[in-house]
Amino acid sequence: MNEVILTSGNLQKLEKHRRFGILEVWFWEDRQLKIYYLQNETYQEVSRSQLLPGLDLDLLLRCVQMPSRLEAMKAFMDALRQE
């Protein structure tokens, strides 16, 4: 199943996602993003999304941490237009 799940949680939650065949799980915890990709029936932590390889994670993290959602959306869209 080609699906990305963004959740807060812990590694024990990965087992639940594995049973449903979720290929990629993103954990947001303590202002950090960890990405896990399902390979050979086990999740491996990866540095980039395997399903969204062109996504600029540094840009995403900067925008997620902005206090204003409107400001974050504008910054994200402006950066995409510059590419």
PyMOL Python script that loads the backbone (N, CA, C, O; Angstrom):
from pymol import cmd

cmd.read_pdbstr("""\
ATOM      1  N   MET A   1       0.850  -1.168   0.000  1.00  0.00           N
ATOM      2  CA  MET A   1       0.000   0.000   0.000  1.00  0.00           C
ATOM      3  C   MET A   1       0.898   1.234   0.000  1.00  0.00           C
ATOM      4  O   MET A   1       1.742   1.380   0.884  1.00  0.00           O
ATOM      5  N   ASN A   2       0.732   2.110  -0.961  1.00  0.00           N
ATOM      6  CA  ASN A   2       1.504   3.346  -1.030  1.00  0.00           C
ATOM      7  C   ASN A   2       0.816   4.410  -0.210  1.00  0.00           C
ATOM      8  O   ASN A   2      -0.046   5.139  -0.700  1.00  0.00           O
ATOM      9  N   GLU A   3       1.205   4.486   1.026  1.00  0.00           N
ATOM     10  CA  GLU A   3       0.586   5.446   1.940  1.00  0.00           C
ATOM     11  C   GLU A   3       1.630   5.910   2.936  1.00  0.00           C
ATOM     12  O   GLU A   3       2.466   5.135   3.399  1.00  0.00           O
ATOM     13  N   VAL A   4       1.562   7.188   3.252  1.00  0.00           N
ATOM     14  CA  VAL A   4       2.434   7.763   4.275  1.00  0.00           C
ATOM     15  C   VAL A   4       1.553   8.089   5.464  1.00  0.00           C
ATOM     16  O   VAL A   4       0.513   8.730   5.310  1.00  0.00           O
ATOM     17  N   ILE A   5       1.953   7.657   6.637  1.00  0.00           N
ATOM     18  CA  ILE A   5       1.242   7.956   7.872  1.00  0.00           C
ATOM     19  C   ILE A   5       2.129   8.879   8.692  1.00  0.00           C
ATOM     20  O   ILE A   5       3.279   8.546   8.981  1.00  0.00           O
ATOM     21  N   LEU A   6       1.601  10.032   9.067  1.00  0.00           N
ATOM     22  CA  LEU A   6       2.310  10.959   9.946  1.00  0.00           C
ATOM     23  C   LEU A   6       1.656  10.868  11.309  1.00  0.00           C
ATOM     24  O   LEU A   6       0.457  11.111  11.448  1.00  0.00           O
ATOM     25  N   THR A   7       2.438  10.520  12.307  1.00  0.00           N
ATOM     26  CA  THR A   7       1.866  10.288  13.631  1.00  0.00           C
ATOM     27  C   THR A   7       2.877  10.633  14.709  1.00  0.00           C
ATOM     28  O   THR A   7       4.080  10.693  14.458  1.00  0.00           O
ATOM     29  N   SER A   8       2.381  10.853  15.887  1.00  0.00           N
ATOM     30  CA  SER A   8       3.281  10.874  17.028  1.00  0.00           C
ATOM     31  C   SER A   8       3.184   9.480  17.616  1.00  0.00           C
ATOM     32  O   SER A   8       2.142   8.833  17.513  1.00  0.00           O
ATOM     33  N   GLY A   9       4.215   9.028  18.206  1.00  0.00           N
ATOM     34  CA  GLY A   9       4.142   7.679  18.742  1.00  0.00           C
ATOM     35  C   GLY A   9       5.519   7.113  18.952  1.00  0.00           C
ATOM     36  O   GLY A   9       6.509   7.837  19.057  1.00  0.00           O
ATOM     37  N   ASN A  10       5.557   5.819  19.010  1.00  0.00           N
ATOM     38  CA  ASN A  10       6.821   5.155  19.277  1.00  0.00           C
ATOM     39  C   ASN A  10       6.986   3.962  18.347  1.00  0.00           C
ATOM     40  O   ASN A  10       6.127   3.669  17.515  1.00  0.00           O
ATOM     41  N   LEU A  11       8.091   3.298  18.508  1.00  0.00           N
ATOM     42  CA  LEU A  11       8.392   2.191  17.607  1.00  0.00           C
ATOM     43  C   LEU A  11       7.401   1.033  17.729  1.00  0.00           C
ATOM     44  O   LEU A  11       7.246   0.253  16.789  1.00  0.00           O
ATOM     45  N   GLN A  12       6.734   0.913  18.865  1.00  0.00           N
ATOM     46  CA  GLN A  12       5.738  -0.151  19.019  1.00  0.00           C
ATOM     47  C   GLN A  12       4.564   0.056  18.071  1.00  0.00           C
ATOM     48  O   GLN A  12       3.925  -0.908  17.650  1.00  0.00           O
ATOM     49  N   LYS A  13       4.275   1.326  17.730  1.00  0.00           N
ATOM     50  CA  LYS A  13       3.195   1.605  16.788  1.00  0.00           C
ATOM     51  C   LYS A  13       3.517   1.092  15.395  1.00  0.00           C
ATOM     52  O   LYS A  13       2.614   0.837  14.599  1.00  0.00           O
ATOM     53  N   LEU A  14       4.801   0.940  15.100  1.00  0.00           N
ATOM     54  CA  LEU A  14       5.182   0.475  13.772  1.00  0.00           C
ATOM     55  C   LEU A  14       4.603  -0.899  13.464  1.00  0.00           C
ATOM     56  O   LEU A  14       4.256  -1.182  12.318  1.00  0.00           O
ATOM     57  N   GLU A  15       4.498  -1.737  14.457  1.00  0.00           N
ATOM     58  CA  GLU A  15       3.951  -3.085  14.238  1.00  0.00           C
ATOM     59  C   GLU A  15       2.517  -3.004  13.721  1.00  0.00           C
ATOM     60  O   GLU A  15       2.133  -3.766  12.834  1.00  0.00           O
ATOM     61  N   LYS A  16       1.735  -2.092  14.265  1.00  0.00           N
ATOM     62  CA  LYS A  16       0.353  -1.933  13.792  1.00  0.00           C
ATOM     63  C   LYS A  16       0.328  -1.497  12.335  1.00  0.00           C
ATOM     64  O   LYS A  16      -0.470  -2.002  11.546  1.00  0.00           O
ATOM     65  N   HIS A  17       1.200  -0.560  11.978  1.00  0.00           N
ATOM     66  CA  HIS A  17       1.258  -0.080  10.600  1.00  0.00           C
ATOM     67  C   HIS A  17       1.761  -1.181   9.663  1.00  0.00           C
ATOM     68  O   HIS A  17       1.292  -1.297   8.530  1.00  0.00           O
ATOM     69  N   ARG A  18       2.712  -1.986  10.135  1.00  0.00           N
ATOM     70  CA  ARG A  18       3.247  -3.079   9.319  1.00  0.00           C
ATOM     71  C   ARG A  18       2.155  -4.065   8.945  1.00  0.00           C
ATOM     72  O   ARG A  18       2.107  -4.546   7.813  1.00  0.00           O
ATOM     73  N   ARG A  19       1.282  -4.367   9.887  1.00  0.00           N
ATOM     74  CA  ARG A  19       0.191  -5.320   9.618  1.00  0.00           C
ATOM     75  C   ARG A  19      -0.724  -4.847   8.500  1.00  0.00           C
ATOM     76  O   ARG A  19      -1.311  -5.659   7.786  1.00  0.00           O
ATOM     77  N   PHE A  20      -0.845  -3.528   8.349  1.00  0.00           N
ATOM     78  CA  PHE A  20      -1.689  -2.976   7.286  1.00  0.00           C
ATOM     79  C   PHE A  20      -0.904  -2.703   6.004  1.00  0.00           C
ATOM     80  O   PHE A  20      -1.472  -2.236   5.016  1.00  0.00           O
ATOM     81  N   GLY A  21       0.381  -2.990   6.016  1.00  0.00           N
ATOM     82  CA  GLY A  21       1.197  -2.807   4.823  1.00  0.00           C
ATOM     83  C   GLY A  21       1.513  -1.361   4.498  1.00  0.00           C
ATOM     84  O   GLY A  21       1.759  -1.026   3.339  1.00  0.00           O
ATOM     85  N   ILE A  22       1.510  -0.491   5.513  1.00  0.00           N
ATOM     86  CA  ILE A  22       1.845   0.914   5.308  1.00  0.00           C
ATOM     87  C   ILE A  22       3.347   0.988   5.027  1.00  0.00           C
ATOM     88  O   ILE A  22       4.159   0.601   5.868  1.00  0.00           O
ATOM     89  N   LEU A  23       3.710   1.482   3.856  1.00  0.00           N
ATOM     90  CA  LEU A  23       5.111   1.476   3.454  1.00  0.00           C
ATOM     91  C   LEU A  23       5.971   2.479   4.203  1.00  0.00           C
ATOM     92  O   LEU A  23       7.142   2.213   4.476  1.00  0.00           O
ATOM     93  N   GLU A  24       5.401   3.626   4.537  1.00  0.00           N
ATOM     94  CA  GLU A  24       6.218   4.674   5.132  1.00  0.00           C
ATOM     95  C   GLU A  24       5.477   5.309   6.299  1.00  0.00           C
ATOM     96  O   GLU A  24       4.299   5.651   6.195  1.00  0.00           O
ATOM     97  N   VAL A  25       6.182   5.460   7.404  1.00  0.00           N
ATOM     98  CA  VAL A  25       5.611   6.070   8.608  1.00  0.00           C
ATOM     99  C   VAL A  25       6.548   7.201   9.036  1.00  0.00           C
ATOM    100  O   VAL A  25       7.763   7.027   9.127  1.00  0.00           O
ATOM    101  N   TRP A  26       5.947   8.361   9.295  1.00  0.00           N
ATOM    102  CA  TRP A  26       6.704   9.513   9.771  1.00  0.00           C
ATOM    103  C   TRP A  26       6.305   9.775  11.211  1.00  0.00           C
ATOM    104  O   TRP A  26       5.119   9.913  11.512  1.00  0.00           O
ATOM    105  N   PHE A  27       7.276   9.844  12.098  1.00  0.00           N
ATOM    106  CA  PHE A  27       7.031  10.195  13.493  1.00  0.00           C
ATOM    107  C   PHE A  27       7.517  11.626  13.728  1.00  0.00           C
ATOM    108  O   PHE A  27       8.649  11.973  13.388  1.00  0.00           O
ATOM    109  N   TRP A  28       6.655  12.442  14.307  1.00  0.00           N
ATOM    110  CA  TRP A  28       7.010  13.805  14.708  1.00  0.00           C
ATOM    111  C   TRP A  28       7.032  13.812  16.223  1.00  0.00           C
ATOM    112  O   TRP A  28       6.000  13.647  16.872  1.00  0.00           O
ATOM    113  N   GLU A  29       8.226  14.005  16.783  1.00  0.00           N
ATOM    114  CA  GLU A  29       8.352  13.988  18.241  1.00  0.00           C
ATOM    115  C   GLU A  29       9.514  14.884  18.648  1.00  0.00           C
ATOM    116  O   GLU A  29      10.590  14.820  18.053  1.00  0.00           O
ATOM    117  N   ASP A  30       9.301  15.708  19.647  1.00  0.00           N
ATOM    118  CA  ASP A  30      10.328  16.627  20.144  1.00  0.00           C
ATOM    119  C   ASP A  30      10.919  17.474  19.013  1.00  0.00           C
ATOM    120  O   ASP A  30      12.129  17.680  18.927  1.00  0.00           O
ATOM    121  N   ARG A  31      10.019  17.958  18.149  1.00  0.00           N
ATOM    122  CA  ARG A  31      10.412  18.823  17.030  1.00  0.00           C
ATOM    123  C   ARG A  31      11.384  18.153  16.073  1.00  0.00           C
ATOM    124  O   ARG A  31      12.179  18.823  15.414  1.00  0.00           O
ATOM    125  N   GLN A  32      11.317  16.845  16.000  1.00  0.00           N
ATOM    126  CA  GLN A  32      12.157  16.089  15.071  1.00  0.00           C
ATOM    127  C   GLN A  32      11.273  15.150  14.263  1.00  0.00           C
ATOM    128  O   GLN A  32      10.281  14.613  14.755  1.00  0.00           O
ATOM    129  N   LEU A  33      11.665  14.973  13.019  1.00  0.00           N
ATOM    130  CA  LEU A  33      10.944  14.075  12.130  1.00  0.00           C
ATOM    131  C   LEU A  33      11.808  12.844  11.882  1.00  0.00           C
ATOM    132  O   LEU A  33      12.974  12.952  11.506  1.00  0.00           O
ATOM    133  N   LYS A  34      11.219  11.683  12.098  1.00  0.00           N
ATOM    134  CA  LYS A  34      11.907  10.426  11.797  1.00  0.00           C
ATOM    135  C   LYS A  34      11.033   9.684  10.789  1.00  0.00           C
ATOM    136  O   LYS A  34       9.815   9.592  10.942  1.00  0.00           O
ATOM    137  N   ILE A  35      11.679   9.167   9.771  1.00  0.00           N
ATOM    138  CA  ILE A  35      10.967   8.475   8.698  1.00  0.00           C
ATOM    139  C   ILE A  35      11.387   7.016   8.701  1.00  0.00           C
ATOM    140  O   ILE A  35      12.574   6.695   8.737  1.00  0.00           O
ATOM    141  N   TYR A  36      10.394   6.142   8.662  1.00  0.00           N
ATOM    142  CA  TYR A  36      10.633   4.705   8.627  1.00  0.00           C
ATOM    143  C   TYR A  36       9.995   4.136   7.370  1.00  0.00           C
ATOM    144  O   TYR A  36       8.858   4.464   7.032  1.00  0.00           O
ATOM    145  N   TYR A  37      10.744   3.278   6.680  1.00  0.00           N
ATOM    146  CA  TYR A  37      10.265   2.672   5.445  1.00  0.00           C
ATOM    147  C   TYR A  37      10.258   1.160   5.617  1.00  0.00           C
ATOM    148  O   TYR A  37      11.206   0.578   6.143  1.00  0.00           O
ATOM    149  N   LEU A  38       9.179   0.534   5.169  1.00  0.00           N
ATOM    150  CA  LEU A  38       9.009  -0.913   5.308  1.00  0.00           C
ATOM    151  C   LEU A  38       9.822  -1.641   4.246  1.00  0.00           C
ATOM    152  O   LEU A  38       9.578  -1.490   3.049  1.00  0.00           O
ATOM    153  N   GLN A  39      10.790  -2.432   4.695  1.00  0.00           N
ATOM    154  CA  GLN A  39      11.637  -3.221   3.799  1.00  0.00           C
ATOM    155  C   GLN A  39      11.733  -4.629   4.348  1.00  0.00           C
ATOM    156  O   GLN A  39      12.120  -4.833   5.499  1.00  0.00           O
ATOM    157  N   ASN A  40      11.383  -5.589   3.527  1.00  0.00           N
ATOM    158  CA  ASN A  40      11.459  -7.001   3.948  1.00  0.00           C
ATOM    159  C   ASN A  40      10.735  -7.248   5.266  1.00  0.00           C
ATOM    160  O   ASN A  40      11.244  -7.921   6.162  1.00  0.00           O
ATOM    161  N   GLU A  41       9.538  -6.687   5.355  1.00  0.00           N
ATOM    162  CA  GLU A  41       8.663  -6.893   6.524  1.00  0.00           C
ATOM    163  C   GLU A  41       9.134  -6.221   7.807  1.00  0.00           C
ATOM    164  O   GLU A  41       8.550  -6.460   8.864  1.00  0.00           O
ATOM    165  N   THR A  42      10.177  -5.382   7.751  1.00  0.00           N
ATOM    166  CA  THR A  42      10.594  -4.626   8.929  1.00  0.00           C
ATOM    167  C   THR A  42      10.820  -3.169   8.527  1.00  0.00           C
ATOM    168  O   THR A  42      11.169  -2.878   7.383  1.00  0.00           O
ATOM    169  N   TYR A  43      10.618  -2.264   9.475  1.00  0.00           N
ATOM    170  CA  TYR A  43      10.837  -0.852   9.218  1.00  0.00           C
ATOM    171  C   TYR A  43      12.290  -0.490   9.466  1.00  0.00           C
ATOM    172  O   TYR A  43      12.897  -0.893  10.459  1.00  0.00           O
ATOM    173  N   GLN A  44      12.831   0.290   8.525  1.00  0.00           N
ATOM    174  CA  GLN A  44      14.181   0.812   8.650  1.00  0.00           C
ATOM    175  C   GLN A  44      14.084   2.324   8.662  1.00  0.00           C
ATOM    176  O   GLN A  44      13.342   2.904   7.870  1.00  0.00           O
ATOM    177  N   GLU A  45      14.827   2.971   9.552  1.00  0.00           N
ATOM    178  CA  GLU A  45      14.844   4.429   9.546  1.00  0.00           C
ATOM    179  C   GLU A  45      15.637   4.894   8.329  1.00  0.00           C
ATOM    180  O   GLU A  45      16.730   4.397   8.056  1.00  0.00           O
ATOM    181  N   VAL A  46      15.070   5.852   7.606  1.00  0.00           N
ATOM    182  CA  VAL A  46      15.706   6.390   6.402  1.00  0.00           C
ATOM    183  C   VAL A  46      15.832   7.906   6.545  1.00  0.00           C
ATOM    184  O   VAL A  46      15.119   8.526   7.334  1.00  0.00           O
ATOM    185  N   SER A  47      16.738   8.486   5.780  1.00  0.00           N
ATOM    186  CA  SER A  47      16.965   9.928   5.894  1.00  0.00           C
ATOM    187  C   SER A  47      16.045  10.737   4.994  1.00  0.00           C
ATOM    188  O   SER A  47      15.853  11.932   5.221  1.00  0.00           O
ATOM    189  N   ARG A  48      15.472  10.100   3.972  1.00  0.00           N
ATOM    190  CA  ARG A  48      14.565  10.776   3.041  1.00  0.00           C
ATOM    191  C   ARG A  48      13.365   9.889   2.787  1.00  0.00           C
ATOM    192  O   ARG A  48      13.433   8.666   2.906  1.00  0.00           O
ATOM    193  N   SER A  49      12.276  10.525   2.439  1.00  0.00           N
ATOM    194  CA  SER A  49      11.079   9.778   2.080  1.00  0.00           C
ATOM    195  C   SER A  49      11.345   8.971   0.813  1.00  0.00           C
ATOM    196  O   SER A  49      11.890   9.488  -0.161  1.00  0.00           O
ATOM    197  N   GLN A  50      10.961   7.721   0.838  1.00  0.00           N
ATOM    198  CA  GLN A  50      11.080   6.870  -0.344  1.00  0.00           C
ATOM    199  C   GLN A  50       9.897   7.080  -1.285  1.00  0.00           C
ATOM    200  O   GLN A  50      10.010   6.856  -2.491  1.00  0.00           O
ATOM    201  N   LEU A  51       8.769   7.508  -0.736  1.00  0.00           N
ATOM    202  CA  LEU A  51       7.559   7.711  -1.530  1.00  0.00           C
ATOM    203  C   LEU A  51       7.451   9.139  -2.058  1.00  0.00           C
ATOM    204  O   LEU A  51       6.778   9.387  -3.058  1.00  0.00           O
ATOM    205  N   LEU A  52       8.109  10.069  -1.389  1.00  0.00           N
ATOM    206  CA  LEU A  52       8.126  11.476  -1.815  1.00  0.00           C
ATOM    207  C   LEU A  52       9.579  11.935  -1.913  1.00  0.00           C
ATOM    208  O   LEU A  52       9.997  12.820  -1.167  1.00  0.00           O
ATOM    209  N   PRO A  53      10.349  11.344  -2.823  1.00  0.00           N
ATOM    210  CA  PRO A  53      11.792  11.607  -2.850  1.00  0.00           C
ATOM    211  C   PRO A  53      12.162  13.050  -3.176  1.00  0.00           C
ATOM    212  O   PRO A  53      13.247  13.496  -2.802  1.00  0.00           O
ATOM    213  N   GLY A  54      11.312  13.777  -3.847  1.00  0.00           N
ATOM    214  CA  GLY A  54      11.620  15.157  -4.194  1.00  0.00           C
ATOM    215  C   GLY A  54      11.250  16.170  -3.128  1.00  0.00           C
ATOM    216  O   GLY A  54      11.504  17.363  -3.296  1.00  0.00           O
ATOM    217  N   LEU A  55      10.658  15.719  -2.042  1.00  0.00           N
ATOM    218  CA  LEU A  55      10.236  16.627  -0.978  1.00  0.00           C
ATOM    219  C   LEU A  55      11.447  17.171  -0.226  1.00  0.00           C
ATOM    220  O   LEU A  55      12.286  16.405   0.248  1.00  0.00           O
ATOM    221  N   ASP A  56      11.532  18.477  -0.121  1.00  0.00           N
ATOM    222  CA  ASP A  56      12.612  19.133   0.614  1.00  0.00           C
ATOM    223  C   ASP A  56      12.265  19.096   2.104  1.00  0.00           C
ATOM    224  O   ASP A  56      11.482  19.913   2.588  1.00  0.00           O
ATOM    225  N   LEU A  57      12.847  18.156   2.812  1.00  0.00           N
ATOM    226  CA  LEU A  57      12.516  17.978   4.229  1.00  0.00           C
ATOM    227  C   LEU A  57      12.974  19.147   5.087  1.00  0.00           C
ATOM    228  O   LEU A  57      12.320  19.475   6.077  1.00  0.00           O
ATOM    229  N   ASP A  58      14.085  19.783   4.729  1.00  0.00           N
ATOM    230  CA  ASP A  58      14.544  20.943   5.493  1.00  0.00           C
ATOM    231  C   ASP A  58      13.521  22.074   5.401  1.00  0.00           C
ATOM    232  O   ASP A  58      13.198  22.716   6.401  1.00  0.00           O
ATOM    233  N   LEU A  59      13.021  22.307   4.199  1.00  0.00           N
ATOM    234  CA  LEU A  59      11.981  23.329   4.006  1.00  0.00           C
ATOM    235  C   LEU A  59      10.725  22.963   4.795  1.00  0.00           C
ATOM    236  O   LEU A  59      10.155  23.807   5.486  1.00  0.00           O
ATOM    237  N   LEU A  60      10.303  21.727   4.692  1.00  0.00           N
ATOM    238  CA  LEU A  60       9.118  21.276   5.418  1.00  0.00           C
ATOM    239  C   LEU A  60       9.277  21.488   6.924  1.00  0.00           C
ATOM    240  O   LEU A  60       8.365  21.993   7.578  1.00  0.00           O
ATOM    241  N   LEU A  61      10.415  21.111   7.470  1.00  0.00           N
ATOM    242  CA  LEU A  61      10.642  21.257   8.916  1.00  0.00           C
ATOM    243  C   LEU A  61      10.663  22.720   9.337  1.00  0.00           C
ATOM    244  O   LEU A  61      10.136  23.068  10.394  1.00  0.00           O
ATOM    245  N   ARG A  62      11.269  23.580   8.521  1.00  0.00           N
ATOM    246  CA  ARG A  62      11.255  25.018   8.841  1.00  0.00           C
ATOM    247  C   ARG A  62       9.822  25.536   8.885  1.00  0.00           C
ATOM    248  O   ARG A  62       9.448  26.284   9.790  1.00  0.00           O
ATOM    249  N   CYS A  63       9.028  25.133   7.904  1.00  0.00           N
ATOM    250  CA  CYS A  63       7.651  25.629   7.825  1.00  0.00           C
ATOM    251  C   CYS A  63       6.778  25.074   8.950  1.00  0.00           C
ATOM    252  O   CYS A  63       5.944  25.794   9.500  1.00  0.00           O
ATOM    253  N   VAL A  64       6.963  23.828   9.286  1.00  0.00           N
ATOM    254  CA  VAL A  64       6.169  23.206  10.346  1.00  0.00           C
ATOM    255  C   VAL A  64       6.378  23.908  11.676  1.00  0.00           C
ATOM    256  O   VAL A  64       5.469  23.962  12.504  1.00  0.00           O
ATOM    257  N   GLN A  65       7.567  24.443  11.882  1.00  0.00           N
ATOM    258  CA  GLN A  65       7.889  25.055  13.165  1.00  0.00           C
ATOM    259  C   GLN A  65       7.586  26.552  13.223  1.00  0.00           C
ATOM    260  O   GLN A  65       7.834  27.197  14.242  1.00  0.00           O
ATOM    261  N   MET A  66       7.053  27.101  12.139  1.00  0.00           N
ATOM    262  CA  MET A  66       6.673  28.514  12.156  1.00  0.00           C
ATOM    263  C   MET A  66       5.431  28.702  13.012  1.00  0.00           C
ATOM    264  O   MET A  66       4.545  27.848  13.007  1.00  0.00           O
ATOM    265  N   PRO A  67       5.353  29.804  13.747  1.00  0.00           N
ATOM    266  CA  PRO A  67       4.209  30.008  14.642  1.00  0.00           C
ATOM    267  C   PRO A  67       2.889  30.242  13.907  1.00  0.00           C
ATOM    268  O   PRO A  67       1.821  29.951  14.445  1.00  0.00           O
ATOM    269  N   SER A  68       2.954  30.758  12.701  1.00  0.00           N
ATOM    270  CA  SER A  68       1.737  31.065  11.951  1.00  0.00           C
ATOM    271  C   SER A  68       1.557  30.075  10.804  1.00  0.00           C
ATOM    272  O   SER A  68       2.459  29.896   9.985  1.00  0.00           O
ATOM    273  N   ARG A  69       0.399  29.437  10.747  1.00  0.00           N
ATOM    274  CA  ARG A  69       0.121  28.509   9.646  1.00  0.00           C
ATOM    275  C   ARG A  69       0.122  29.229   8.304  1.00  0.00           C
ATOM    276  O   ARG A  69       0.620  28.711   7.305  1.00  0.00           O
ATOM    277  N   LEU A  70      -0.441  30.424   8.299  1.00  0.00           N
ATOM    278  CA  LEU A  70      -0.487  31.209   7.072  1.00  0.00           C
ATOM    279  C   LEU A  70       0.926  31.539   6.592  1.00  0.00           C
ATOM    280  O   LEU A  70       1.230  31.409   5.406  1.00  0.00           O
ATOM    281  N   GLU A  71       1.772  31.958   7.503  1.00  0.00           N
ATOM    282  CA  GLU A  71       3.162  32.259   7.172  1.00  0.00           C
ATOM    283  C   GLU A  71       3.873  31.006   6.647  1.00  0.00           C
ATOM    284  O   GLU A  71       4.637  31.077   5.685  1.00  0.00           O
ATOM    285  N   ALA A  72       3.621  29.883   7.275  1.00  0.00           N
ATOM    286  CA  ALA A  72       4.240  28.623   6.870  1.00  0.00           C
ATOM    287  C   ALA A  72       3.789  28.220   5.466  1.00  0.00           C
ATOM    288  O   ALA A  72       4.613  27.835   4.637  1.00  0.00           O
ATOM    289  N   MET A  73       2.499  28.308   5.199  1.00  0.00           N
ATOM    290  CA  MET A  73       1.992  27.946   3.873  1.00  0.00           C
ATOM    291  C   MET A  73       2.576  28.868   2.810  1.00  0.00           C
ATOM    292  O   MET A  73       2.949  28.414   1.729  1.00  0.00           O
ATOM    293  N   LYS A  74       2.655  30.151   3.112  1.00  0.00           N
ATOM    294  CA  LYS A  74       3.198  31.112   2.153  1.00  0.00           C
ATOM    295  C   LYS A  74       4.671  30.809   1.886  1.00  0.00           C
ATOM    296  O   LYS A  74       5.093  30.789   0.729  1.00  0.00           O
ATOM    297  N   ALA A  75       5.446  30.578   2.919  1.00  0.00           N
ATOM    298  CA  ALA A  75       6.870  30.278   2.763  1.00  0.00           C
ATOM    299  C   ALA A  75       7.073  28.998   1.948  1.00  0.00           C
ATOM    300  O   ALA A  75       7.955  28.937   1.091  1.00  0.00           O
ATOM    301  N   PHE A  76       6.259  27.984   2.218  1.00  0.00           N
ATOM    302  CA  PHE A  76       6.376  26.718   1.508  1.00  0.00           C
ATOM    303  C   PHE A  76       6.041  26.902   0.029  1.00  0.00           C
ATOM    304  O   PHE A  76       6.772  26.423  -0.838  1.00  0.00           O
ATOM    305  N   MET A  77       4.933  27.600  -0.263  1.00  0.00           N
ATOM    306  CA  MET A  77       4.528  27.825  -1.640  1.00  0.00           C
ATOM    307  C   MET A  77       5.539  28.705  -2.382  1.00  0.00           C
ATOM    308  O   MET A  77       5.836  28.451  -3.549  1.00  0.00           O
ATOM    309  N   ASP A  78       6.068  29.735  -1.717  1.00  0.00           N
ATOM    310  CA  ASP A  78       7.078  30.587  -2.335  1.00  0.00           C
ATOM    311  C   ASP A  78       8.315  29.786  -2.719  1.00  0.00           C
ATOM    312  O   ASP A  78       8.877  29.977  -3.798  1.00  0.00           O
ATOM    313  N   ALA A  79       8.732  28.896  -1.840  1.00  0.00           N
ATOM    314  CA  ALA A  79       9.916  28.071  -2.116  1.00  0.00           C
ATOM    315  C   ALA A  79       9.648  27.125  -3.291  1.00  0.00           C
ATOM    316  O   ALA A  79      10.528  26.905  -4.123  1.00  0.00           O
ATOM    317  N   LEU A  80       8.454  26.574  -3.361  1.00  0.00           N
ATOM    318  CA  LEU A  80       8.121  25.679  -4.486  1.00  0.00           C
ATOM    319  C   LEU A  80       8.125  26.436  -5.803  1.00  0.00           C
ATOM    320  O   LEU A  80       8.563  25.897  -6.820  1.00  0.00           O
ATOM    321  N   ARG A  81       7.650  27.664  -5.807  1.00  0.00           N
ATOM    322  CA  ARG A  81       7.618  28.467  -7.031  1.00  0.00           C
ATOM    323  C   ARG A  81       9.025  28.808  -7.520  1.00  0.00           C
ATOM    324  O   ARG A  81       9.237  28.996  -8.717  1.00  0.00           O
ATOM    325  N   GLN A  82       9.974  28.886  -6.609  1.00  0.00           N
ATOM    326  CA  GLN A  82      11.351  29.242  -6.976  1.00  0.00           C
ATOM    327  C   GLN A  82      12.104  28.080  -7.601  1.00  0.00           C
ATOM    328  O   GLN A  82      13.134  28.280  -8.245  1.00  0.00           O
ATOM    329  N   GLU A  83      11.602  26.875  -7.418  1.00  0.00           N
ATOM    330  CA  GLU A  83      12.305  25.690  -7.942  1.00  0.00           C
ATOM    331  C   GLU A  83      12.178  25.593  -9.434  1.00  0.00           C
ATOM    332  O   GLU A  83      12.707  24.661 -10.039  1.00  0.00           O
TER     333      GLU A  83
END
""", "prot")
cmd.dss("prot")
cmd.show_as("cartoon", "prot")
cmd.util.cbc("prot")
cmd.orient("prot")
